[in-house]
Amino acid sequence: MENPQRLVAKTVKTQEEMKRILLTNDDGYQAEGLRTLAAALEDFATVSIVAPSLERSGAAQSLTLRQPIVCNQIAEREWAIDGTPADCVIVALHKLLPEKPDMVISGINHGANLGENVYYSGTVGAAREGALHHIPSVAVSLCSKKAEVKFGHSARVARATATT
């Protein structure tokens, strides 16, 4: 039987070995869904958050063209951007992150992104922007009409997706 201490040592990854994941959304950098997702990924990946400073639902994949995009660093590997979700992905990839992420996850959106809504969703638009940059990307939404929702199950599904 193998020593349990050796088993633990084998599962601990260094920062260099961990997957690099860019998180964004359209609900803003303080949104509960984004925060729950970041917490679910923290021991599995090096997480960078680049999200809009304010809620930007319905922004689709639009870009900011005629005004400056201001980046405010909130914490280590975390920025609030005065722009759209797609702007967040572009700025992260070209200005903020030292390395290209292994994956972009947009969400967890509070509300459904189904049917034709995917064309208008800022959550989906950010994931599409990541895919345009040849990065595996996914948009995660929680379909609920309740004001108070629990994002934990959705965060676990997103984490499982990131591990494959």
VOBA-1610 file (N, C-alpha, C; in pm, whole numbers, padded with zeros to 5 digits, always signed):
BEGIN
Met+00084-00118+00000Met+00000+00000+00000Met+00088+00124+00000Glu+00048+00221-00080Glu+00129+00342-00095Glu+00106+00438+00022Asn+00209+00507+00058Asn+00204+00605+00165Asn+00108+00719+00127Pro+00009+00754+00215Pro-00087+00862+00183Pro-00018+00997+00159Gln+00095+01020+00226Gln+00167+01146+00206Gln+00217+01157+00062Arg+00262+01046+00006Arg+00310+01047-00133Arg+00194+01071-00229Leu+00076+01017-00197Leu-00040+01039-00282Leu-00078+01187-00287Val-00075+01251-00172Val-00105+01394-00166Val-00002+01472-00245Ala+00122+01438-00229Ala+00228+01509-00300Ala+00212+01497-00452Lys+00162+01383-00498Lys+00145+01363-00641Lys+00033+01449-00700Thr-00067+01484-00619Thr-00181+01559-00670Thr-00161+01710-00665Val-00063+01758-00594Val-00037+01901-00585Val+00036+01946-00711Lys-00021+02042-00779Lys+00040+02093-00902Lys+00102+02229-00875Thr+00210+02256-00945Thr+00270+02388-00936Thr+00192+02483-01026Gln+00213+02614-01010Gln+00147+02714-01095Gln+00174+02686-01242Glu+00295+02643-01275Glu+00332+02619-01414Glu+00258+02500-01473Glu+00223+02401-01388Glu+00154+02281-01435Glu+00003+02299-01446Met-00051+02399-01378Met-00195+02419-01375Met-00245+02478-01506Lys-00365+02443-01542Lys-00431+02498-01659Lys-00453+02648-01636Arg-00440+02728-01741Arg-00465+02872-01732Arg-00603+02901-01790Ile-00692+02955-01708Ile-00829+02980-01751Ile-00861+03129-01735Leu-00913+03187-01843Leu-00964+03324-01841Leu-01113+03318-01814Leu-01157+03387-01710Leu-01299+03398-01679Leu-01349+03537-01715Thr-01466+03543-01772Thr-01533+03668-01801Thr-01683+03644-01793Asn-01762+03747-01817Asn-01908+03733-01816Asn-01969+03859-01875Asp-02103+03871-01866Asp-02167+03996-01905Asp-02241+04058-01787Asp-02233+03994-01670Asp-02303+04044-01551Asp-02215+04135-01464Gly-02089+04151-01500Gly-01999+04237-01425Gly-01907+04158-01334Tyr-01794+04220-01300Tyr-01688+04150-01227Tyr-01727+04109-01086Gln-01832+04169-01030Gln-01873+04135-00895Gln-01987+04033-00890Ala-02031+03985-01004Ala-02146+03895-01012Ala-02122+03766-00935Glu-02225+03720-00868Glu-02215+03599-00787Glu-02178+03477-00871Gly-02232+03465-00991Gly-02201+03350-01076Gly-02053+03343-01110Leu-01993+03457-01143Leu-01850+03463-01175Leu-01767+03427-01052Arg-01805+03481-00939Arg-01731+03456-00814Arg-01739+03308-00774Thr-01857+03248-00789Thr-01873+03106-00756Thr-01788+03020-00849Leu-01788+03055-00976Leu-01707+02981-01074Leu-01558+02993-01043Ala-01513+03113-01011Ala-01372+03134-00978Ala-01332+03049-00857Ala-01417+03045-00756Ala-01388+02965-00636Ala-01382+02816-00669Ala-01468+02770-00760Ala-01470+02628-00796Ala-01346+02587-00874Leu-01281+02682-00938Leu-01165+02651-01022Leu-01030+02678-00955Glu-01030+02746-00840Glu-00905+02798-00784Glu-00801+02692-00752Asp-00841+02571-00713Asp-00741+02468-00683Asp-00706+02383-00804Phe-00772+02408-00915Phe-00753+02330-01036Phe-00677+02406-01145Ala-00692+02538-01145Ala-00636+02618-01253Ala-00586+02752-01202Thr-00498+02813-01281Thr-00461+02951-01257Thr-00567+03036-01325Val-00647+03103-01245Val-00763+03177-01295Val-00730+03325-01306Ser-00760+03381-01421Ser-00753+03526-01441Ser-00894+03573-01472Ile-00936+03680-01407Ile-01069+03736-01430Ile-01054+03870-01500Val-01117+03881-01616Val-01124+04007-01689Val-01269+04021-01731Ala-01343+04105-01660Ala-01487+04115-01679Ala-01530+04262-01682Pro-01646+04288-01738Pro-01695+04427-01743Pro-01710+04487-01604Ser-01686+04616-01594Ser-01701+04685-01466Ser-01848+04697-01427Leu-01936+04694-01526Leu-02081+04702-01504Leu-02150+04590-01583Glu-02275+04566-01550Glu-02352+04465-01622Glu-02367+04506-01769Arg-02341+04411-01860Arg-02346+04438-02005Arg-02427+04331-02079Ser-02536+04286-02018Ser-02622+04186-02082Ser-02673+04241-02214Gly-02685+04154-02313Gly-02734+04193-02444Gly-02631+04259-02533Ala-02505+04258-02491Ala-02400+04324-02570Ala-02354+04238-02687Ala-02397+04113-02691Ala-02358+04019-02796Ala-02205+04015-02806Gln-02152+04023-02928Gln-02007+04022-02948Gln-01960+04160-02992Ser-02032+04262-02948Ser-01998+04399-02989Ser-01866+04444-02928Leu-01804+04540-02996Leu-01676+04596-02953Leu-01690+04745-02928Thr-01607+04797-02840Thr-01602+04940-02815Thr-01506+05001-02916Leu-01554+05098-02994Leu-01473+05152-03103Leu-01434+05299-03086Arg-01520+05382-03033Arg-01496+05527-03035Arg-01473+05590-02897Gln-01432+05509-02802Gln-01398+05562-02670Gln-01290+05474-02610Pro-01215+05528-02517Pro-01108+05446-02456Pro-01167+05334-02371Ile-01095+05225-02366Ile-01132+05113-02279Ile-01041+05121-02156Val-01100+05151-02044Val-01025+05168-01920Val-01021+05035-01846Cys-00901+04996-01802Cys-00880+04872-01728Cys-00843+04907-01584Asn-00920+04856-01490Asn-00891+04878-01348Asn-00852+04745-01285Gln-00727+04737-01235Gln-00687+04614-01168Gln-00750+04612-01029Ile-00823+04504-01003Ile-00897+04489-00877Ile-00815+04409-00777Ala-00747+04308-00826Ala-00664+04220-00742Ala-00563+04154-00835Glu-00480+04066-00778Glu-00386+03992-00862Glu-00464+03907-00961Arg-00430+03919-01090Arg-00495+03848-01200Arg-00645+03877-01209Glu-00684+04001-01177Glu-00826+04037-01183Glu-00842+04183-01225Trp-00920+04205-01332Trp-00942+04338-01385Trp-01089+04362-01414Ala-01134+04485-01392Ala-01267+04531-01433Ala-01245+04624-01552Ile-01316+04598-01661Ile-01296+04668-01787Ile-01419+04752-01819Asp-01398+04876-01858Asp-01508+04961-01905Asp-01532+04930-02053Gly-01594+04816-02078Gly-01619+04772-02215Gly-01711+04652-02216Thr-01726+04594-02333Thr-01815+04479-02351Thr-01745+04350-02310Pro-01819+04241-02298Pro-01754+04113-02270Pro-01652+04074-02377Ala-01682+04099-02504Ala-01584+04069-02610Ala-01460+04156-02595Asp-01478+04285-02559Asp-01363+04372-02530Asp-01276+04310-02421Cys-01339+04254-02318Cys-01264+04194-02207Cys-01173+04083-02255Val-01224+03998-02344Val-01143+03888-02395Val-01027+03943-02478Ile-01054+04038-02565Ile-00949+04094-02651Ile-00842+04164-02568Val-00881+04246-02473Val-00785+04317-02389Val-00704+04218-02306Ala-00770+04116-02253Ala-00698+04014-02174Ala-00591+03947-02259Leu-00628+03906-02379Leu-00535+03831-02465Leu-00421+03916-02517His-00447+04043-02546His-00346+04125-02612His-00272+04223-02520Lys-00323+04245-02399Lys-00260+04345-02311Lys-00236+04298-02167Leu-00325+04219-02111Leu-00318+04193-01967Leu-00251+04063-01928Leu-00278+03956-02000Leu-00226+03825-01959Leu-00087+03801-02017Pro+00004+03749-01935Pro+00139+03723-01985Pro+00145+03606-02082Glu+00048+03512-02071Glu+00043+03395-02159Glu-00099+03374-02207Lys-00111+03316-02324Lys-00242+03280-02377Lys-00306+03177-02284Pro-00433+03195-02248Pro-00497+03095-02162Pro-00524+02966-02238Asp-00539+02859-02162Asp-00574+02730-02220Asp-00723+02722-02252Met-00802+02807-02185Met-00946+02803-02202Met-01007+02936-02160Val-01118+02972-02223Val-01199+03087-02182Val-01334+03033-02136Ile-01374+03073-02016Ile-01508+03039-01966Ile-01580+03170-01939Ser-01697+03185-01999Ser-01779+03303-01981Ser-01902+03264-01900Gly-01920+03332-01787Gly-02036+03302-01702Gly-01995+03299-01555Ile-02070+03249-01477Ile-02198+03184-01495Ile-02306+03293-01504Asn-02375+03294-01616Asn-02480+03393-01640Asn-02604+03359-01558His-02665+03461-01499His-02791+03441-01426His-02904+03463-01525Gly-02949+03355-01584Gly-03056+03361-01683Gly-03022+03271-01800Ala-03124+03238-01876Ala-03108+03145-01988Ala-03045+03213-02108Asn-02967+03139-02180Asn-02916+03179-02312Asn-02952+03066-02407Leu-03077+03066-02448Leu-03131+02958-02530Leu-03187+03014-02661Gly-03188+02930-02762Gly-03249+02968-02889Gly-03186+03093-02947Glu-03269+03185-02995Glu-03217+03307-03058Glu-03144+03400-02961Asn-03162+03379-02831Asn-03093+03461-02733Asn-02941+03452-02745Val-02889+03342-02799Val-02745+03328-02809Val-02685+03435-02900Tyr-02765+03491-02992Tyr-02715+03596-03081Tyr-02698+03730-03009Tyr-02770+03750-02900Tyr-02767+03876-02827Tyr-02687+03870-02698Ser-02658+03752-02652Ser-02595+03732-02522Ser-02450+03779-02518Gly-02419+03864-02422Gly-02280+03902-02399Gly-02199+03786-02345Thr-02263+03697-02268Thr-02196+03578-02217Thr-02148+03492-02333Val-02237+03466-02428Val-02202+03384-02544Val-02105+03460-02634Gly-02125+03593-02648Gly-02035+03674-02731Gly-01891+03667-02685Ala-01869+03667-02553Ala-01732+03657-02500Ala-01671+03521-02532Ala-01750+03415-02520Ala-01699+03282-02554Ala-01668+03272-02704Arg-01752+03331-02787Arg-01725+03331-02931Arg-01597+03407-02962Glu-01572+03515-02891Glu-01448+03592-02912Glu-01327+03507-02878Gly-01335+03432-02768Gly-01226+03341-02734Gly-01204+03238-02843Ala-01312+03183-02895Ala-01302+03082-03001Ala-01241+03142-03128Leu-01274+03267-03159Leu-01214+03334-03275Leu-01063+03346-03262His-01015+03348-03139His-00871+03353-03113His-00812+03212-03096His-00886+03112-03139His-00840+02972-03138His-00814+02919-02997Ile-00898+02960-02903Ile-00889+02912-02766Ile-01019+02837-02736Pro-01010+02715-02684Pro-01133+02645-02645Pro-01212+02734-02548Ser-01340+02753-02578Ser-01422+02849-02502Ser-01561+02793-02479Val-01619+02830-02366Val-01754+02785-02333Val-01827+02896-02259Ala-01957+02906-02286Ala-02045+02998-02213Ala-02131+02915-02120Val-02144+02958-01995Val-02221+02883-01896Val-02331+02974-01842Ser-02454+02922-01845Ser-02569+02998-01796Ser-02653+02910-01705Leu-02719+02975-01609Leu-02810+02906-01518Leu-02950+02958-01544Cys-03034+02873-01597Cys-03171+02910-01632Cys-03257+02906-01506Ser-03288+03022-01452Ser-03372+03031-01333Ser-03438+03168-01330Lys-03563+03170-01293Lys-03634+03298-01280Lys-03634+03348-01136Lys-03574+03270-01047Lys-03567+03309-00906Lys-03464+03421-00888Ala-03492+03511-00796Ala-03396+03618-00765Ala-03273+03562-00695Glu-03295+03469-00604Glu-03185+03406-00530Glu-03159+03268-00589Val-03044+03251-00650Val-03010+03121-00707Val-02877+03073-00649Lys-02855+02944-00659Lys-02729+02885-00614Lys-02653+02841-00738Phe-02534+02892-00754Phe-02453+02867-00872Phe-02358+02748-00857Gly-02357+02683-00741Gly-02261+02576-00714Gly-02267+02460-00812His-02386+02412-00844His-02397+02299-00938His-02346+02339-01077Ser-02380+02459-01121Ser-02333+02506-01252Ser-02181+02521-01252Ala-02125+02566-01141Ala-01980+02579-01130Ala-01912+02443-01140Arg-01971+02341-01079Arg-01913+02206-01087Arg-01920+02152-01230Val-02028+02181-01302Val-02039+02138-01441Val-01931+02208-01525Ala-01913+02338-01501Ala-01810+02414-01575Ala-01672+02358-01545Arg-01647+02326-01420Arg-01516+02269-01384Arg-01495+02135-01453Ala-01597+02052-01456Ala-01587+01922-01524Ala-01558+01942-01672Thr-01619+02042-01732Thr-01594+02072-01872Thr-01449+02114-01894Ala-01396+02192-01800Ala-01258+02241-01812Ala-01156+02128-01795Thr-01193+02021-01729Thr-01098+01912-01706Thr-01087+01819-01826Thr-01179+01829-01920Thr-01175+01738-02036Thr-01096+01796-02150
//
